[in-house]
């Protein structure tokens, strides 16, 4: 019988990250794969107690075909029965001509080692899914505790604007079999016929392992960048958000639990990417039920009044935030625990940060190994970065938009080598679309048109004729809507010791055929909760705190609107401990719909139903409040009037997120001990009705 106690099992990991591909063109080089390995390596060691000596890392030129295959076989040889194994691959994926004849489409899915090529004179040295499956069969004979994470893809070709971020896909190698190396797959295996492949397209579904893939079989996995200081830190979107969740995982959390949150975050940031979870999805993550996650960050080094913390941008650390320091032997931190001092973050890297000592009880008492926990979080500049690209002869229209952006508190232009969040185009009339044309998905254009593209390469708001009265004002307002929506989505209480942390639950309920309300369950293929336009839902709130709380629920829609759906504006209601069904009004329900003209420009012609992520965000407080005034258009435009309740921490943050008011110092928000708050959000995929 397999043991469920992770403490009784050895832990092993093979981590592969490839940025450099010497046999591929410059536009197919990657930036975030090596960072992915560094990040997942840190998470495995610090949060899941993987011994460093049991972790093999292959980076760039180490990750040749032979290097990867040797490392995989050595892993099979080294592990004992029921050991825990993690394989993480970040790099390009692709396809090649099927040499075994077991694929209906005639193509094998592949991962791409450092030394592979897809065009003459370079030899194809890809590792196919058939090869991985043979290795997996050998490994799974010794243990079922296998986790495979592929932050790559083997499909692409989605029509998108070149402004978008890097995707981890290379065009298939369609050279005939006689021009490819002989198949390394055994003839016995290759005659075994087709296998039931999951929606990721990688491997057969099995309860002997868990597979987390960056996207579905017909999508691309994208890179995600985060601005820190004077530079940008790149990761795979899947790896970044997965590691962010794993940093705070709790005992008893399953793969399904984590994946639902991760997939929502990835898709919110990269709308054409939908991660996939296959296999033993209800197994506890890395058997973590008896591994206590770190609740603090350790001091890695000290010099004079400067320290280095063992956490960085991927862990949510931000410049200017303040951290309390406790002795190394501290096991639990609460509000009564004496502290050694306080530090302020001065620089943030991918997985480490620099800080300056602000307070110290005794000179030299803060040492390597001391523990840090966040006291005051700096939420940074609330804005999005914009670039504008217009043809010649459209300078007047461009200058009008420039003036609108300069007047906004929520928008600014990308500077120097900064990567913009959105690109604003004027597309001149055209009767055909060349391969390098901007916004090719717009196709034929009959009149000069404003188009706004996000970093996924997709159009993110309605297009506007250039000669439309007030077009640049409308563009500015729509861009500001995006900032407000994303800022509110990002709000969370940084206090890990908050009395309301994990004490409030928000559940979506759908109406069953018999008229009853049942909990909405994630879709088996996507791992996301899915509703269709016209569906009805209600919300269930559970208060697990021992005292009454007050709740406020915002709807953050597909068109980036921020609307309060509960309570009615100006109202307050105590919620006693227990479960409560929430309606907009007594006896009513929420009916879902897609925004008018959504999607604004279709991204493909594959006949798939349109849709996007909608989120209900709940704010729970221990004190009555009213921030409905922040949602009023006049207030959001920032007329400088005196606003109510601005002394409360939550309202300060909402004011910053929705209006851009406040200076840099005002964005460091410290929570008073008697005013607790937390946020809970539930997101779902809202799609159109079947034609």
Residue pairs with C-beta under 8 A, 6 or more apart in sequence:
2 82
2 144
2 145
3 9
3 82
4 284
4 287
4 289
5 287
5 290
6 84
6 286
6 287
6 288
6 289
6 290
6 291
7 290
7 291
8 82
9 82
9 83
9 84
9 145
9 287
10 54
10 79
10 80
10 83
10 84
11 44
11 48
11 49
11 50
11 51
11 54
11 83
11 84
11 85
11 86
11 286
12 50
12 54
12 55
12 75
12 78
12 79
12 83
12 84
12 85
12 86
13 41
13 44
13 50
13 54
13 55
13 56
13 85
13 86
13 87
13 88
14 55
14 56
14 58
14 71
14 72
14 75
14 85
14 86
14 87
14 88
15 37
15 40
15 41
15 55
15 56
15 57
15 58
15 86
15 88
16 37
16 57
16 58
16 59
16 63
16 68
16 87
16 88
16 89
16 90
16 91
17 33
17 34
17 35
17 36
17 37
17 38
17 57
17 58
17 59
17 60
17 63
17 90
17 91
18 30
18 33
18 59
18 60
18 63
18 90
18 91
18 92
18 112
18 113
18 114
19 29
19 30
19 31
19 32
19 33
19 34
19 60
19 91
20 29
20 60
20 61
20 114
21 28
21 29
21 30
21 92
21 112
21 114
21 116
22 114
22 115
23 115
23 116
23 117
23 118
23 122
24 92
24 117
24 118
24 170
28 92
28 170
30 91
30 92
30 166
30 168
30 223
31 166
31 223
31 225
31 234
32 90
32 166
32 223
32 224
32 225
32 234
32 235
32 236
32 239
33 90
33 91
33 151
33 168
33 236
34 59
34 60
34 90
35 233
35 234
35 235
35 350
36 88
36 90
36 151
36 235
36 236
36 239
36 240
37 57
37 59
37 88
37 90
38 350
38 351
39 235
39 239
39 240
39 243
39 314
39 350
39 351
40 88
40 149
40 239
40 243
41 55
41 57
42 310
42 351
43 243
43 246
43 247
44 50
44 55
44 86
45 51
45 52
45 55
46 294
46 310
47 246
47 247
47 249
47 291
47 293
47 294
48 246
48 286
48 288
48 291
49 291
50 86
56 71
56 74
56 75
58 67
58 68
58 71
60 114
61 114
62 114
63 91
63 113
63 114
64 113
64 114
64 115
64 125
65 113
65 115
65 116
65 125
65 126
65 127
67 113
67 114
68 111
68 113
68 127
69 127
69 131
72 87
72 135
73 135
75 85
75 139
76 135
76 138
76 139
76 142
79 85
79 139
79 142
79 143
80 142
81 142
81 143
82 142
82 143
82 144
82 145
83 142
83 143
83 145
84 143
84 145
84 286
84 287
85 139
85 143
85 145
85 146
85 147
86 146
86 147
86 149
86 286
87 146
87 147
87 148
87 149
88 149
88 151
88 239
89 111
89 149
89 150
89 151
89 152
90 151
90 152
90 168
90 236
90 239
91 111
91 112
91 152
91 168
92 111
92 112
92 152
92 168
92 169
92 170
93 109
93 110
93 111
93 112
93 150
93 152
93 153
93 154
93 168
93 169
93 170
93 221
94 109
94 110
94 112
94 118
94 126
94 154
94 169
94 170
94 171
94 172
94 173
95 107
95 108
95 109
95 110
95 154
95 155
95 172
95 173
96 107
96 108
96 110
96 118
96 124
96 126
96 128
96 172
96 173
96 174
96 175
96 180
97 106
97 107
97 108
97 173
97 174
97 175
97 176
97 177
97 180
98 105
98 106
98 107
98 108
99 108
99 177
99 180
99 182
99 183
99 185
100 108
100 130
100 183
100 185
100 189
100 190
101 190
102 130
102 190
102 192
102 193
102 194
102 195
103 194
104 194
107 172
108 128
108 129
108 130
109 128
109 129
109 154
109 201
109 202
110 126
110 127
110 128
110 129
110 154
111 126
111 127
111 132
111 150
111 152
112 126
112 170
113 125
113 126
113 127
115 125
116 122
116 123
116 124
116 125
116 126
117 123
117 124
117 125
118 124
118 170
118 171
118 172
118 173
119 173
120 175
120 179
123 181
124 173
124 175
124 180
124 181
125 181
126 173
128 185
129 202
129 203
130 183
130 185
130 189
130 190
131 184
131 185
132 202
132 203
133 189
133 195
133 203
133 204
134 185
134 186
134 189
136 146
136 148
136 203
136 209
139 146
140 146
140 206
140 208
140 209
144 207
144 208
144 209
144 280
145 287
146 208
146 209
146 210
147 209
147 210
147 212
147 286
148 202
148 203
148 209
148 210
148 211
148 212
149 212
149 238
149 239
149 242
150 200
150 202
150 211
150 212
150 213
150 214
151 168
151 214
151 221
151 236
151 237
151 238
151 239
152 168
152 169
152 214
152 221
152 236
153 167
153 168
153 169
153 213
153 214
153 215
153 219
153 220
153 221
154 169
154 201
154 202
154 217
155 169
155 201
155 217
155 218
155 219
155 220
156 167
156 169
156 170
156 171
156 220
158 219
158 220
158 272
158 457
158 603
158 604
159 440
159 441
159 603
159 604
160 272
160 440
160 441
160 456
160 457
160 458
160 603
161 423
161 438
161 439
161 440
161 441
161 453
161 457
161 458
162 436
162 438
162 457
163 420
163 423
163 438
163 453
163 455
163 457
164 222
164 453
164 454
164 455
164 456
164 457
164 458
165 222
165 223
165 224
165 225
165 270
165 455
165 456
165 457
166 222
166 223
167 220
167 221
167 222
167 223
168 214
168 220
168 221
168 222
168 223
168 236
169 220
169 221
173 180
183 190
195 204
196 204
196 205
197 203
197 204
197 205
198 204
198 205
198 211
198 276
198 278
198 279
199 216
199 217
199 276
199 278
199 525
199 526
200 211
200 213
200 215
200 216
200 217
200 276
200 278
201 213
201 216
201 217
201 218
202 211
202 213
202 278
203 211
203 278
205 278
205 279
206 279
206 280
207 279
207 280
208 279
208 280
209 279
209 280
210 255
210 277
210 278
210 279
210 280
210 281
210 283
211 276
211 277
211 278
211 279
212 238
212 242
212 255
212 259
212 275
212 276
212 277
213 238
213 275
213 276
213 277
213 278
214 221
214 236
214 237
214 238
214 266
214 273
214 275
215 221
215 238
215 273
215 274
215 275
215 276
216 274
216 276
216 525
216 526
218 606
219 272
219 273
219 274
220 272
220 273
221 236
221 237
221 238
221 273
222 236
222 237
222 270
222 272
222 273
222 456
223 234
223 235
223 236
223 237
224 234
224 235
224 236
224 237
224 240
224 241
224 269
224 270
225 232
225 233
225 234
225 235
225 419
226 232
226 233
226 235
226 240
226 313
226 314
227 418
227 419
228 312
228 313
228 319
228 347
228 348
228 349
229 319
229 347
229 348
232 418
232 419
233 312
233 313
233 314
233 349
233 350
235 314
235 350
237 266
237 269
237 270
237 273
238 262
238 266
238 275
240 314
241 262
241 265
241 266
241 269
242 258
242 262
243 314
244 265
244 314
244 315
244 316
245 258
245 261
245 262
245 265
246 258
246 285
247 293
247 294
247 315
247 316
248 293
249 258
249 285
249 288
249 293
250 293
250 502
251 288
251 289
251 290
251 291
251 292
252 284
252 289
253 284
253 285
253 288
254 281
254 282
254 283
254 284
254 285
255 277
255 280
255 281
255 282
255 283
255 284
255 285
256 277
256 281
256 282
256 522
256 527
257 285
258 285
259 275
259 277
259 281
259 527
260 522
260 527
260 528
260 529
262 275
263 274
263 275
263 277
263 526
263 527
263 528
264 528
264 613
264 615
264 683
266 273
266 274
266 275
267 273
267 274
267 275
267 528
267 613
267 685
268 489
268 613
268 615
268 683
270 455
270 456
271 454
271 456
271 458
271 612
271 613
272 456
272 457
272 458
272 603
273 456
274 526
274 528
275 527
276 525
276 526
276 527
277 527
281 527
295 332
295 333
295 373
295 496
296 326
296 330
296 333
296 371
296 372
296 373
297 309
297 310
297 311
297 315
297 317
297 323
297 371
297 372
297 373
298 309
298 310
298 328
298 369
298 370
298 371
298 372
299 307
299 308
299 309
299 310
299 325
299 366
299 367
299 368
299 369
299 370
299 371
299 372
300 307
300 308
300 309
300 310
300 352
300 368
301 307
301 308
301 368
302 308
302 366
302 367
302 368
305 356
305 357
306 346
306 354
306 355
306 356
306 357
307 343
307 354
307 355
307 357
307 366
308 352
308 353
308 354
308 355
309 317
309 323
309 343
309 345
309 352
309 353
309 354
309 355
309 372
310 351
310 352
311 317
311 351
311 352
311 353
312 348
312 349
312 350
312 351
312 352
312 353
313 348
313 349
313 350
314 350
314 351
315 351
316 494
317 345
317 348
317 353
318 345
318 348
318 377
318 378
318 379
318 380
319 345
319 346
319 347
319 348
319 378
319 380
320 344
320 345
320 378
320 380
320 664
320 667
320 668
321 344
321 345
321 374
321 376
321 377
321 378
321 494
321 668
322 342
322 343
322 344
322 345
322 358
322 374
322 375
322 376
322 668
322 670
323 342
323 343
323 344
323 345
323 355
323 372
323 373
323 374
323 375
324 339
324 341
324 342
324 372
324 373
324 374
324 375
325 339
325 340
325 341
325 342
325 343
325 366
325 370
325 371
325 372
326 333
326 337
326 338
326 339
326 340
326 370
326 371
326 372
326 373
327 340
327 370
327 371
328 367
328 369
328 370
328 371
330 337
330 371
333 371
333 373
333 497
334 497
335 497
335 673
339 361
340 360
340 361
340 362
340 365
340 366
340 370
341 357
341 358
341 359
341 360
341 361
341 365
341 366
342 357
342 358
342 359
342 375
343 355
343 356
343 357
343 358
343 366
343 372
344 355
344 356
344 358
345 353
345 354
345 355
345 378
346 354
346 355
346 356
347 353
347 354
348 354
357 366
360 366
373 496
373 497
374 494
374 495
374 496
375 495
375 670
376 494
376 668
376 669
376 670
377 494
377 668
377 669
378 667
378 668
379 490
379 491
379 653
379 656
379 657
379 667
379 669
380 667
382 410
382 483
382 487
382 656
382 657
382 660
382 667
383 409
383 410
383 411
383 412
383 483
383 660
384 410
384 411
384 412
384 421
384 422
384 479
384 482
384 483
384 486
385 412
385 413
385 414
385 415
385 418
385 419
385 420
385 421
385 422
386 405
386 411
386 412
386 413
386 414
386 420
386 421
386 422
386 423
386 424
386 479
387 413
387 414
387 420
387 422
387 423
387 424
388 398
388 401
388 402
388 413
388 423
388 424
388 425
389 423
389 424
389 425
389 426
389 438
390 397
390 398
390 425
390 426
391 426
391 428
394 426
394 428
394 448
394 466
397 426
397 448
397 466
397 471
397 472
398 426
400 472
401 424
401 472
401 475
401 476
403 472
404 472
404 473
404 475
404 476
405 411
405 412
405 413
405 476
405 479
407 476
408 476
408 479
408 480
408 660
409 638
409 659
409 660
409 661
410 479
410 480
410 483
410 484
410 660
411 476
411 479
411 480
411 483
414 420
414 421
419 455
420 455
421 454
421 455
422 452
422 453
422 454
422 455
422 460
422 479
422 482
423 452
423 453
424 450
424 451
424 452
424 453
424 475
425 438
425 439
425 450
425 451
425 452
425 453
426 448
426 449
426 450
426 451
426 466
427 438
427 439
427 442
427 445
427 448
427 449
427 451
428 445
428 448
429 445
429 446
429 447
429 448
430 437
430 444
430 445
431 444
432 444
433 440
433 442
433 443
433 444
438 451
438 453
439 451
439 453
439 459
439 601
441 458
441 459
441 601
441 602
441 603
442 449
442 451
442 459
442 463
442 601
447 465
447 466
447 467
448 465
448 466
448 467
449 463
449 464
449 465
449 466
450 463
450 464
450 465
450 466
450 471
450 472
450 475
451 459
451 463
451 601
452 459
452 460
452 461
452 475
452 478
452 479
453 459
453 460
454 460
458 599
458 601
458 603
459 599
459 600
459 601
460 482
460 600
461 475
461 478
461 479
461 482
461 559
461 560
461 600
462 478
462 597
462 600
463 600
463 601
464 471
464 474
464 475
465 471
468 474
478 560
480 636
481 559
481 560
481 561
481 562
482 560
483 660
484 560
484 562
484 636
484 657
484 658
485 556
485 557
485 560
485 561
485 562
486 560
487 656
487 657
487 658
488 554
488 556
488 562
488 617
488 654
488 657
488 658
489 556
489 615
489 617
489 681
490 657
491 617
491 653
491 654
491 657
491 679
492 678
492 679
493 500
493 501
493 671
493 677
493 678
493 679
495 501
495 671
498 671
498 676
498 677
498 678
499 545
499 622
499 676
500 545
500 549
500 620
500 622
500 676
500 677
500 678
501 678
502 544
503 543
503 544
503 545
503 620
503 678
504 541
504 542
504 543
504 544
504 545
504 549
504 551
504 618
504 620
504 678
504 680
505 540
505 541
505 542
505 544
505 680
506 539
506 540
506 541
506 553
506 616
506 618
506 680
506 681
506 682
507 519
507 520
507 539
507 540
507 541
507 542
507 682
508 519
508 520
508 529
508 537
508 539
508 616
508 682
508 684
509 517
509 518
509 519
509 520
509 537
509 538
509 539
509 540
509 581
510 517
510 518
510 520
510 531
510 535
510 536
510 537
511 517
511 535
511 536
511 537
511 589
512 518
517 538
517 581
519 540
520 529
520 531
520 537
520 684
521 529
522 528
522 529
523 529
523 530
523 685
526 685
528 683
528 684
528 685
529 682
529 683
529 684
529 685
530 684
530 685
530 687
531 537
531 592
531 614
531 684
531 685
531 686
531 687
532 592
532 686
532 687
532 688
532 689
532 690
533 592
533 593
533 594
533 686
533 687
533 688
533 689
534 591
534 592
534 593
534 689
535 591
535 592
536 589
536 590
536 591
536 592
537 589
537 590
537 592
538 581
538 582
538 583
538 589
538 590
539 553
539 566
539 581
539 582
539 590
539 616
539 682
540 579
540 580
540 581
540 582
541 551
541 575
541 579
541 580
541 582
541 618
542 578
542 579
542 580
543 549
543 575
543 576
543 577
543 578
543 580
543 620
544 577
545 577
546 577
547 577
547 622
548 574
548 575
548 576
548 577
549 574
549 575
549 620
549 621
549 622
550 572
550 573
550 574
550 575
550 620
550 621
550 622
550 623
550 624
550 625
551 566
551 567
551 575
551 582
551 618
551 619
551 620
551 621
552 564
552 566
552 567
552 618
552 619
552 621
552 625
552 627
553 564
553 565
553 566
553 582
553 616
553 617
553 618
553 619
554 562
554 563
554 564
554 565
554 616
554 617
554 619
555 561
555 562
555 563
555 564
555 565
555 614
555 615
555 616
556 562
556 614
556 615
556 616
556 617
557 563
557 595
557 614
558 594
558 595
558 598
558 612
558 613
558 614
558 686
559 595
559 598
562 631
562 658
563 631
564 628
564 631
565 584
565 590
565 616
566 582
566 584
567 573
568 585
569 626
569 628
570 626
570 628
572 624
572 625
572 626
583 589
584 590
592 614
592 686
594 610
594 611
594 686
594 688
598 610
598 612
599 610
599 612
602 610
609 687
609 688
609 689
609 690
610 687
610 688
611 685
611 686
611 687
611 688
612 685
612 686
613 683
613 684
613 685
613 686
614 683
614 684
614 685
614 686
615 681
615 682
615 683
615 684
616 681
616 682
616 683
617 679
617 680
617 681
618 679
618 680
618 681
618 682
619 650
619 677
619 678
619 679
620 677
620 678
620 679
620 680
621 650
621 675
621 676
621 677
622 674
622 675
622 676
622 677
623 648
623 675
625 645
625 648
625 650
625 651
626 644
626 645
627 645
627 650
627 651
627 654
629 635
629 643
629 644
630 636
630 643
630 651
630 654
630 655
630 658
630 659
631 658
635 641
635 643
635 658
635 659
636 658
636 659
637 659
638 659
638 660
638 661
643 655
645 651
646 652
646 655
648 675
649 669
649 670
649 671
649 672
649 675
649 677
650 677
652 662
652 666
652 669
653 669
655 661
655 662
656 662
656 666
656 667
671 677
